[in-house]
Amino acid sequence: MKVAVLGAGAIGAYVGAALHRAGADVHLIARGPHLAAMRQHGVRVLSPRGDFTAHPRATDDPTEVGPVDYVFLGLKANAYAACGPLVAPLLHERTALVAAQNGIPWWYFHRHGGPYDGRRLQSVDPDGAVSTVLAPHRAVGCVVYAATELQSPGVVRHLEGTRFSIGEPDRSVSARCTDLSEAMRTGGLKCPVEEDLRGDIWVKLLGNISFNPISALARATMRQMCLHGGTRRVIETMMRETLSVAEALGCTVAVSVERRLAGAERVGDHRTSTLQDLERGKPLELDVLLAAVIELAEITGVEVPTLRTVHAISDLLALRSAA
């Protein structure tokens, strides 16, 4: 199995290191000091489950890698539309694109069935720019439940969780999913193949749609947001509005708001990826979180006033931080 990790940051390098331990031919695609460190010292993973170092190949040039069986997309979703030149050299006829993104993916309605089958969401696939680069038939969905941080170049701190749920848009259990699942498990990760991954997408989104923008606006950790009465109530409302949209699309979410909040509180003083991006001056990944669900609410006729308010304020923050 040959795997390219495109965007080998904290999550991508962690997955690449695990797959390398499993015996896969792994190529990490990164840049800057992080790439230099991985080339010289490998990927060092610091984890409560045990530290280890892996030495997959690392490069900034996908043409050096060539076609692979799987491209693990560690890029932020807001970089997908521009990643064509990086992805193209990695593709052969059957290459799968494993999209480890937060929020609503560009392939969400691909082979969905029902009245919305094949529909394109402007917020996540503007004018089809993402689908042109990342063909939906190549997509394998991936919902990440692991928390990692890039402690320093080449050093990934694994905080908690090892689960990477994967699944096909058409709800089939394919060979490409089962093969990847086996390799991930051999490398020490949990990787269940879900018949309907969209349920997992909404479970993860309950947290991301609320905690991520609020953390950036308040500069707060998970624990701080949960313990503050005001932000906790706002987050609860955002979660309930999100559940209403999921239900309008026929998707039953198998977790309560209370359980989701309790799980977030247990994470402790973890900074969300959006807060980390803000602190590092990186673009904020809000369209696939808030804007996409608001667009889905418009399609289904669901009222989401709190989501709209938080999106308006956080969108201005994103614009100002990018200026």
C-alpha positions in Angstrom: 0.0 0.0 0.0 1.4 3.4 -1.1 0.1 6.4 0.8 0.8 10.1 0.4 -0.1 12.5 3.2 -0.7 15.9 1.6 -0.4 18.5 4.3 1.5 16.5 6.9 0.8 18.7 9.9 -0.2 17.5 13.4 -2.9 15.0 12.3 -1.3 14.1 8.9 2.1 13.4 10.4 0.5 11.4 13.2 -1.4 9.2 10.7 1.6 8.9 8.4 3.8 7.8 11.3 1.2 5.1 12.3 0.8 3.8 8.7 4.6 3.6 8.4 4.7 1.5 11.5 2.2 -0.8 9.9 4.5 -1.3 6.9 2.9 1.0 4.4 5.0 2.9 1.9 4.3 6.4 3.3 5.3 9.8 1.8 4.8 12.9 3.8 4.3 16.1 1.8 5.1 19.3 3.8 7.2 22.4 3.8 9.4 24.7 5.8 11.1 23.8 9.1 8.6 21.0 9.8 9.7 19.2 6.5 13.4 19.8 7.3 12.9 18.3 10.8 11.0 15.2 9.5 13.7 14.6 6.8 16.5 14.7 9.4 14.9 13.1 12.4 11.7 11.5 11.3 8.3 12.1 13.0 8.5 12.0 16.8 5.2 11.2 18.4 4.7 12.1 22.1 1.7 10.3 23.4 0.1 9.0 26.7 -0.1 5.6 24.8 3.7 5.6 24.4 6.2 7.7 22.5 7.7 6.5 19.2 9.6 7.8 16.2 8.9 6.8 12.6 10.9 7.6 9.5 8.6 7.8 6.4 9.9 9.6 3.4 9.2 13.4 3.4 9.2 15.9 0.5 7.7 19.1 -0.7 7.4 17.9 -4.3 4.5 15.5 -5.1 6.2 14.6 -8.5 8.9 12.9 -6.5 6.2 10.6 -5.0 4.2 9.7 -8.1 0.8 7.9 -8.1 -0.3 6.3 -4.8 -3.2 4.2 -3.7 -4.4 6.7 -1.0 -4.0 10.4 -0.6 -4.6 11.4 3.0 -5.7 15.0 2.9 -4.3 16.8 5.9 -4.9 20.2 4.4 -7.5 22.6 5.8 -10.7 22.4 3.7 -10.3 26.1 2.7 -7.1 25.0 0.8 -8.8 22.3 -1.3 -9.8 24.4 -4.3 -6.2 25.4 -4.9 -4.5 22.1 -4.3 -4.9 20.7 -7.8 -1.2 21.0 -8.8 -0.2 19.1 -5.6 -2.8 16.3 -6.0 -2.5 15.6 -9.7 0.9 13.9 -9.7 -0.4 11.5 -6.9 -3.3 10.1 -8.8 -3.8 6.9 -10.8 -7.1 5.5 -12.0 -8.1 4.1 -8.6 -6.5 6.5 -6.2 -8.7 7.2 -3.2 -8.8 10.7 -1.5 -9.2 10.3 2.2 -10.6 13.7 3.4 -9.8 14.2 7.1 -11.6 17.4 7.4 -13.9 19.0 9.9 -17.4 20.2 9.0 -19.5 19.4 5.9 -17.4 17.8 3.1 -17.7 18.8 -0.5 -18.9 15.3 -1.4 -21.8 15.3 1.2 -24.6 14.8 -1.4 -22.6 12.6 -3.8 -24.6 9.4 -4.1 -26.6 10.5 -1.1 -30.0 9.4 -2.5 -33.3 11.2 -2.1 -34.2 14.7 -3.2 -30.8 16.3 -2.6 -28.8 13.7 -4.4 -25.9 15.3 -6.3 -26.5 18.7 -4.9 -23.5 21.1 -4.7 -23.1 23.4 -1.7 -21.7 26.8 -2.6 -20.2 27.3 0.8 -17.9 24.3 0.6 -17.6 23.8 -3.2 -17.8 27.4 -4.7 -18.7 27.1 -8.4 -17.5 23.5 -8.3 -13.9 24.5 -7.7 -13.3 21.7 -5.2 -15.1 19.0 -7.2 -13.0 19.8 -10.2 -9.8 19.2 -8.2 -11.0 16.4 -5.9 -13.5 14.2 -7.9 -16.2 13.1 -5.6 -16.0 9.5 -6.8 -12.5 9.3 -5.4 -13.6 10.5 -1.9 -13.4 8.3 1.2 -14.9 10.2 4.1 -12.9 10.4 7.3 -14.0 11.8 10.7 -11.1 12.4 13.1 -11.6 12.0 16.8 -7.9 12.3 17.7 -6.6 15.5 19.2 -3.0 16.4 18.3 -0.7 19.4 18.3 2.5 20.2 16.5 4.7 20.9 19.5 7.7 21.8 17.4 8.9 21.0 13.9 8.8 17.2 13.4 7.3 16.6 16.9 3.6 15.7 17.2 2.0 15.7 20.7 -0.9 13.3 20.7 -3.3 14.5 23.4 -6.2 12.0 23.2 -8.2 9.7 20.9 -7.1 7.4 18.2 -10.3 7.0 16.2 -10.5 7.8 12.5 -13.9 6.7 11.2 -14.1 6.2 7.5 -16.8 5.4 5.0 -18.0 5.6 1.4 -20.4 8.3 0.3 -22.7 5.6 -1.2 -22.8 3.7 2.2 -21.1 0.6 0.7 -18.4 -1.3 2.6 -15.7 -1.2 -0.1 -12.4 -3.0 -0.4 -10.5 0.3 -0.4 -12.1 1.2 3.0 -11.5 -2.2 4.6 -7.9 -2.3 3.4 -7.2 1.2 4.8 -8.9 0.3 8.0 -6.7 -2.8 8.5 -3.5 -0.8 7.9 -4.6 2.0 10.3 -5.4 -0.6 13.0 -2.1 -2.4 12.5 -0.4 1.0 13.0 -2.1 1.4 16.4 -5.2 3.5 15.4 -8.9 2.8 15.6 -10.4 3.0 12.1 -14.0 1.6 11.9 -15.6 1.5 8.5 -19.1 3.1 8.9 -21.9 2.2 6.5 -23.3 5.7 6.9 -20.5 8.1 7.9 -22.8 11.1 7.7 -24.0 10.4 11.2 -20.4 10.6 12.5 -19.9 13.9 10.5 -22.8 15.4 12.4 -21.6 14.1 15.8 -18.2 15.7 15.3 -19.8 18.8 13.8 -21.8 19.4 17.0 -18.6 20.3 18.7 -16.7 22.0 15.9 -19.6 24.3 14.9 -19.9 25.6 18.4 -16.6 25.3 20.2 -14.3 26.3 17.3 -15.7 29.7 16.6 -16.5 30.5 20.2 -12.9 29.5 21.2 -11.5 32.0 18.7 -13.8 34.8 19.7 -13.2 34.3 23.4 -9.6 33.0 23.2 -10.7 30.1 25.4 -10.0 26.4 25.9 -12.6 23.7 25.9 -12.8 23.5 29.7 -13.1 27.3 30.0 -16.0 27.4 27.6 -17.8 24.6 29.3 -17.4 26.1 32.8 -18.5 29.6 31.8 -22.3 29.7 32.1 -22.9 32.2 29.3 -20.8 30.5 26.7 -22.1 27.1 27.7 -25.7 28.2 27.0 -24.7 29.7 23.6 -23.0 26.4 22.7 -26.0 24.4 23.8 -28.2 26.5 21.6 -25.9 26.2 18.6 -25.8 22.4 19.1 -29.6 22.1 19.2 -30.0 24.2 16.0 -27.4 22.0 14.3 -29.3 18.9 15.3 -32.5 20.4 13.8 -30.7 20.7 10.5 -29.4 17.2 10.6 -32.8 15.8 11.4 -34.4 17.8 8.5 -31.9 16.0 6.2 -33.0 12.7 7.6 -29.9 12.1 9.6 -30.3 10.9 13.2 -27.4 11.9 15.4 -26.8 9.2 18.0 -25.5 11.5 20.8 -27.2 14.1 23.0 -26.1 17.7 23.5 -25.5 16.9 27.2 -23.2 14.0 26.4 -21.3 16.0 23.8 -20.7 18.8 26.3 -19.6 16.4 29.0 -17.1 14.9 26.5 -15.8 18.3 25.6 -15.3 19.2 29.3 -13.3 16.1 29.9 -10.8 17.2 27.2 -9.7 19.9 29.5 -7.6 22.9 28.5 -7.3 22.0 24.9 -7.2 24.8 22.3 -9.4 24.1 19.3 -7.8 24.0 15.8 -9.5 27.3 15.0 -8.0 29.0 18.0 -4.6 27.5 17.1 -4.9 28.9 13.6 -5.9 32.3 14.9 -2.9 32.4 17.2 -0.6 31.4 14.3 -2.0 33.9 11.8 -3.5 31.2 9.6 -6.8 31.4 7.7 -9.8 30.3 9.8 -11.7 27.2 8.6 -15.3 28.5 9.1 -17.1 28.0 5.8 -17.3 24.2 6.2 -18.4 24.5 9.8 -20.9 27.4 10.1 -21.6 28.7 6.5 -22.3 25.1 5.3 -24.8 24.4 8.0 -26.5 27.7 7.5 -26.8 26.9 3.7 -28.3 23.5 4.6 -30.7 25.3 7.0 -31.8 27.5 4.1 -32.3 24.4 1.9 -34.4 22.6 4.5 -36.3 25.6 5.9 -34.8 25.3 9.4 -34.4 28.5 11.6 -30.9 28.8 13.0 -30.6 32.4 14.5 -27.8 31.7 16.9 -25.7 30.0 14.2 -26.2 33.0 12.0 -25.2 35.5 14.7 -22.0 33.6 15.7 -21.2 33.2 12.0 -21.5 36.9 11.3 -19.2 37.8 14.2 -16.6 35.0 13.6 -16.6 35.8 9.8 -15.6 39.4 10.6 -12.9 38.0 12.8 -11.6 35.8 10.0 -11.6 38.7 7.6 -9.7 40.9 10.0 -7.2 38.2 10.9 -6.4 37.6 7.2 -5.9 41.3 6.5 
